[in-house]
Amino acid sequence: MNEKYNVLVTYDIEQYHTQVRKRLIENFGFEEVMIGDNNTKCYLPNTTLFKKNTKKEESLEIVQSVCNSLNANLKRCICTKCDNWIALVGEEL
């Protein structure tokens, strides 16, 4: 199946948080804000990102690759389809 969808990614690393986040956003199109159905902006936690029009598997591979390239020790990572959500939207970081 070639279906693409929106993915929410959360991960834990021990170091290089800023570099990993920056590379995922700038080089791979991950986003730090999700926009809800009513145009509500949800500012995501530091090690959580959103990627449109992709797959869970592709997102995980990208996170692993970026962490490996920066020697960031990826402890855990969860990538899940994200299409219907509600949140405490937080403030811009």
Contacts in CASP RR format, 6 or more apart in sequence:
PFRMAT RR
TARGET T0000
AUTHOR 0000-0000-0000
METHOD contacts of the structure
MODEL  1
MNEKYNVLVTYDIEQYHTQVRKRLIENFGFEEVMIGDNNTKCYLPNTTLF
KKNTKKEESLEIVQSVCNSLNANLKRCICTKCDNWIALVGEEL
3 55 0 8 1.000
4 53 0 8 1.000
4 54 0 8 1.000
4 55 0 8 1.000
5 53 0 8 1.000
5 54 0 8 1.000
5 55 0 8 1.000
5 81 0 8 1.000
5 82 0 8 1.000
5 83 0 8 1.000
6 50 0 8 1.000
6 51 0 8 1.000
6 52 0 8 1.000
6 53 0 8 1.000
6 54 0 8 1.000
6 81 0 8 1.000
6 82 0 8 1.000
6 83 0 8 1.000
7 50 0 8 1.000
7 51 0 8 1.000
7 54 0 8 1.000
7 55 0 8 1.000
7 56 0 8 1.000
7 59 0 8 1.000
7 79 0 8 1.000
7 80 0 8 1.000
7 81 0 8 1.000
7 82 0 8 1.000
8 34 0 8 1.000
8 48 0 8 1.000
8 49 0 8 1.000
8 50 0 8 1.000
8 79 0 8 1.000
8 80 0 8 1.000
8 81 0 8 1.000
8 82 0 8 1.000
8 85 0 8 1.000
9 30 0 8 1.000
9 48 0 8 1.000
9 49 0 8 1.000
9 50 0 8 1.000
9 51 0 8 1.000
9 59 0 8 1.000
9 60 0 8 1.000
9 63 0 8 1.000
9 77 0 8 1.000
9 78 0 8 1.000
9 79 0 8 1.000
10 45 0 8 1.000
10 47 0 8 1.000
10 48 0 8 1.000
10 49 0 8 1.000
10 77 0 8 1.000
10 78 0 8 1.000
11 47 0 8 1.000
11 48 0 8 1.000
11 63 0 8 1.000
11 67 0 8 1.000
11 74 0 8 1.000
11 75 0 8 1.000
11 76 0 8 1.000
11 77 0 8 1.000
11 78 0 8 1.000
12 47 0 8 1.000
12 74 0 8 1.000
12 75 0 8 1.000
12 76 0 8 1.000
12 77 0 8 1.000
13 20 0 8 1.000
13 47 0 8 1.000
13 67 0 8 1.000
13 72 0 8 1.000
13 73 0 8 1.000
13 74 0 8 1.000
13 75 0 8 1.000
14 72 0 8 1.000
14 73 0 8 1.000
14 75 0 8 1.000
15 72 0 8 1.000
15 73 0 8 1.000
16 67 0 8 1.000
16 70 0 8 1.000
16 71 0 8 1.000
16 72 0 8 1.000
17 46 0 8 1.000
17 47 0 8 1.000
19 70 0 8 1.000
19 72 0 8 1.000
20 63 0 8 1.000
20 66 0 8 1.000
20 67 0 8 1.000
20 70 0 8 1.000
20 72 0 8 1.000
21 32 0 8 1.000
21 46 0 8 1.000
21 47 0 8 1.000
21 49 0 8 1.000
23 66 0 8 1.000
23 69 0 8 1.000
23 70 0 8 1.000
24 30 0 8 1.000
24 49 0 8 1.000
24 62 0 8 1.000
24 63 0 8 1.000
24 66 0 8 1.000
25 31 0 8 1.000
25 32 0 8 1.000
25 49 0 8 1.000
27 66 0 8 1.000
28 51 0 8 1.000
28 62 0 8 1.000
28 66 0 8 1.000
29 51 0 8 1.000
30 49 0 8 1.000
30 50 0 8 1.000
30 51 0 8 1.000
30 62 0 8 1.000
31 49 0 8 1.000
31 50 0 8 1.000
31 51 0 8 1.000
31 52 0 8 1.000
32 43 0 8 1.000
32 44 0 8 1.000
32 49 0 8 1.000
32 50 0 8 1.000
32 93 0 8 1.000
33 41 0 8 1.000
33 42 0 8 1.000
33 43 0 8 1.000
33 44 0 8 1.000
33 50 0 8 1.000
33 92 0 8 1.000
34 41 0 8 1.000
34 42 0 8 1.000
34 44 0 8 1.000
34 50 0 8 1.000
34 82 0 8 1.000
34 85 0 8 1.000
34 87 0 8 1.000
35 41 0 8 1.000
35 42 0 8 1.000
36 42 0 8 1.000
36 85 0 8 1.000
40 89 0 8 1.000
41 89 0 8 1.000
42 85 0 8 1.000
42 87 0 8 1.000
42 89 0 8 1.000
42 90 0 8 1.000
43 89 0 8 1.000
43 90 0 8 1.000
43 91 0 8 1.000
43 92 0 8 1.000
43 93 0 8 1.000
44 50 0 8 1.000
46 93 0 8 1.000
50 82 0 8 1.000
51 59 0 8 1.000
56 79 0 8 1.000
56 80 0 8 1.000
56 81 0 8 1.000
57 79 0 8 1.000
59 79 0 8 1.000
60 77 0 8 1.000
60 79 0 8 1.000
63 74 0 8 1.000
63 77 0 8 1.000
63 79 0 8 1.000
64 74 0 8 1.000
64 77 0 8 1.000
66 72 0 8 1.000
67 73 0 8 1.000
67 74 0 8 1.000
68 74 0 8 1.000
END
